[in-house]
Amino acid sequence: MELQQRPPEADAPTRERVARTLLELGPSTAAALAERLDLTPAAVRRHLDHMIAEEAVEAREPRTYGSRGRGRPARLFAITEAGRDKFDQQYDDLAVDALRFLEETGGDAAVMAFARKRVAGIEDRYDEIATAEPGLEASEALARALTQGGYAASVRQGPVGEQLCQQHCPVSHVAHEFPQLCEAETEVISKVLGRHVQRLATIAHGDGVCTTCIPSTSHERVTS
């Protein structure tokens, strides 16, 4: 008796979970994804192979520093630009047209006012998270608030403080033409954290990750 092949659409929800986890974690090994998703490494590799064939994911050789140990290091998998396009960007054309009209009728100030209105929800989500978990670091609470808004954010240690990394931007294509969206977002990050921050990279301008430097308070005192 022939075994029926599993229809491709049946795997779509799991592939979406794999893709979203890659957005959250950044480049990851199949083993790391399997552990995060509670799947077998073989199952994750099968999904990754399919996504590579669709050019939604790419495989990368990991960088090695110093002498290499025995065996080949595990490959890393990362979302491609085409893979990002599948997330939350189906209304890009409509959004760009609307903002162009707003700019024509109200000028740059109207676009900036819209951008600030749009990110106001980040501050509200941050307040809710910070109130619910008062022991949480402000940067971690902000990363969670951004993740709830679709930005897949995390905090890492940087050379002069922390770095807020956003693996995904749901409005990156629109922000490429209207940088006010990025400016308003940086403003609200600075406001929430109560200190000056600096954008180092944005997906809207072709970088792989939106990165914001959050200098330590001691570094701010030294350089101010």
Salt bridges, closest charged atoms under 4 A:
ASP11 OD1 - ARG6 NE 2.52
ASP11 OD2 - ARG15 NH2 3.59
ASP11 OD2 - ARG46 NH1 3.10
GLU16 OE2 - ARG20 NE 3.47
GLU24 OE1 - ARG36 NH2 3.24
GLU54 OE2 - HIS50 NE2 3.18
GLU54 OE1 - LYS86 NZ 3.47
GLU58 OE2 - ARG60 NH2 2.96
GLU61 OE2 - ARG72 NH2 3.06
GLU81 OE2 - HIS173 NE2 3.60
ASP85 OD1 - HIS173 NE2 3.06
ASP88 OD2 - HIS168 NE2 3.61
ASP92 OD2 - HIS173 ND1 3.23
ASP97 OD1 - ARG100 NH1 3.72
GLU123 OE1 - LYS191 NZ 3.42
GLU133 OE2 - ARG144 NH1 2.55
GLU177 OE2 - ARG100 NE 2.85
GLU185 OE2 - ARG199 NH2 2.59
GLU187 OE1 - ARG116 NE 2.85
